[in-house]
Amino acid sequence: MKVLVVDDEPLARERLAALLAEIDGVGVVGQAGNGREALEAVERERPDVVLLDIRMPVMDGMETARHLAALDGAPGVIFCTAYGEHALEAFDAHAVDYLVKPVRGERLRAALVKARRWTAGPARPAGPAPDSARTHLCARVRGSLVLVPLAEVNYLLAEDKYVVVHHARGEVLIEEPLKALEDEFGARFVRIHRNCLVARAKLTGLVRAPDGRVLAQLDGVDSALEVSRRNLPALRALMRAL
């Protein structure tokens, strides 16, 4: 069984690695110090199980687990944390088990047995928990996982069955409905057209084109985006409130 150890504290990673070294048939294939590094390591090492801390910088363990659950051939996730109050949320994120630090060897062994059944079983939960609060969007580019921080997203544009995420470093495609993204991130984005959500923080103004259309201007975006007549009153009200 291949195991990835994820914790922002090096000593905690070393202790877990030492416990794993005492268990037959288990090998540590890598370590990571935050959730983003963990997702990159999972893509690279393809572990069977991830031992995952919760409170970490960049991306916490809960969001990491939700992204992992959406992967094809997702590894089993065992949370290893100093905090016991997140257990219900952990299992909502499809965790195999939840261990409270200091992790005991026998408890870790039992969790790995559960994980072995999890990875071998035919019926496994698919996809992230529907009420997940994310700080990143996840896309696949040429077979690799790409994470885009929500703070870098300028706008989301629906095209056919995809949504194009236009962000500070370029654009990627994701297979998520625009309406679902609006429901999840309504505090961060506003709809300006049936096929477009823009970041509220990026809005700088509204202009009228020679043909009568109203266009939204975004900071850092060269092209203005068309605003539909249906969405214009709400957008004008928002601009007055900014």
Secondary structure as GFF3:
##gff-version 3
##sequence-region A 1 242
A	DSSP	beta_strand	2	6	.	.	.	ID=ss1
A	DSSP	alpha_helix	10	21	.	.	.	ID=ss2
A	DSSP	beta_strand	27	32	.	.	.	ID=ss3
A	DSSP	alpha_helix	35	45	.	.	.	ID=ss4
A	DSSP	beta_strand	49	52	.	.	.	ID=ss5
A	DSSP	alpha_helix	61	69	.	.	.	ID=ss6
A	DSSP	beta_strand	76	81	.	.	.	ID=ss7
A	DSSP	alpha_helix	87	92	.	.	.	ID=ss8
A	DSSP	beta_strand	97	100	.	.	.	ID=ss9
A	DSSP	alpha_helix	105	120	.	.	.	ID=ss10
A	DSSP	beta_strand	136	141	.	.	.	ID=ss11
A	DSSP	beta_strand	144	149	.	.	.	ID=ss12
A	DSSP	three_ten_helix	150	152	.	.	.	ID=ss13
A	DSSP	beta_strand	153	159	.	.	.	ID=ss14
A	DSSP	beta_strand	162	167	.	.	.	ID=ss15
A	DSSP	beta_strand	170	174	.	.	.	ID=ss16
A	DSSP	alpha_helix	178	184	.	.	.	ID=ss17
A	DSSP	beta_strand	189	193	.	.	.	ID=ss18
A	DSSP	beta_strand	196	199	.	.	.	ID=ss19
A	DSSP	three_ten_helix	200	202	.	.	.	ID=ss20
A	DSSP	beta_strand	203	208	.	.	.	ID=ss21
A	DSSP	beta_strand	214	218	.	.	.	ID=ss22
A	DSSP	beta_strand	225	227	.	.	.	ID=ss23
A	DSSP	alpha_helix	232	241	.	.	.	ID=ss24
###
